[in-house]
Amino acid sequence: GSVLGGAVVYIPQAGNDPTIEVNTTTYPGTAVTRTDSDVNYSLDYYRTVPSHVPWAEIQTISYDKIDSVVKGHTNSLAEAVGDVMLTKWAPTVAGKQIATTGADVDAVSTQTGNRKGFSHKDLMTAMIALNVANVPKNGRVALIDDNMYGYFYDEMTDKQFNAYNQFANNQTGQVGRLHGFDIYTRSSVLAYSNGGATCNAYAAALAATDNLASLVWQEDMVERAVGDTKPFQNKNDALYYGDIWSMILRAGGRKKRSDNNGVIAIVQGQ
């Protein structure tokens, strides 16, 4: 996409491909204008709550607290951007959610009742859905919620596991590859209300009937833009008798296509 004014990303969307005529003898042909459109997304501002590091405390501790505080701000920003980005990529069109079909598994956190385990067959269902939609087969990614990953991992056959494990990469965080997806895990991915087509908002509490979800996508079907992290500091602040640190970051993203093609949520079935 193209950034407009530094705050909005503009993504042109091509219209319909031409219709194919076979053995047609009618002349002249009928010219049809292709109608293009566009989708846009704004860049959000993320900022950390400032941290106060008192001068007196720095004199009495044996570690570099400033360094620890700065790392904490950087990591918290990255985590928040990741959480929000997933909600922006999550499908909101009915039919782009696949319910898990494994055996019953225990609820987690504030959920009540059982949920269906995430079977590798559910990932195959997602693969077939993307194939039918003519989504490119390269660049497919599956991000699995750690709470769903245990069942997925245990249910693979020995043959599947051996092939899967060959793609593990500690440097990138990839844990394996199956059914055409590069697979990663995360402590939390998404949650949906039971039967809902739209995922829960960022930082929303998990309700008793909500279902956890993992997300699969093709890399060309999602968009993101992340700027540089800007740190701010007041060193030797006279009012605070110490240092003040904070950071700000601008980032945004969305599903590339308004029809949500190329993105599927795999949601716990009940």
Beta strands, then each sheet from edge to edge (+ up, - down):
strand 1: 2-4
strand 2: 8-13
strand 3: 37-42
strand 4: 44-47
strand 5: 51-54
strand 6: 97-99
strand 7: 104-105
strand 8: 115-116
strand 9: 140-145
strand 10: 176-178
strand 11: 181-186
strand 12: 190-192
strand 13: 211-218
strand 14: 222-226
strand 15: 230-237
strand 16: 242-255
strand 17: 263-267
sheet 1: 1+ 2- 3+
sheet 2: 4+ 16- 5+
sheet 3: 4+ 16- 14+
sheet 4: 4+ 16- 15+
sheet 5: 6+ 17+ 13- 9+ 11+ 10-
sheet 6: 6+ 17+ 13- 12+
sheet 7: 7+ 8-
end
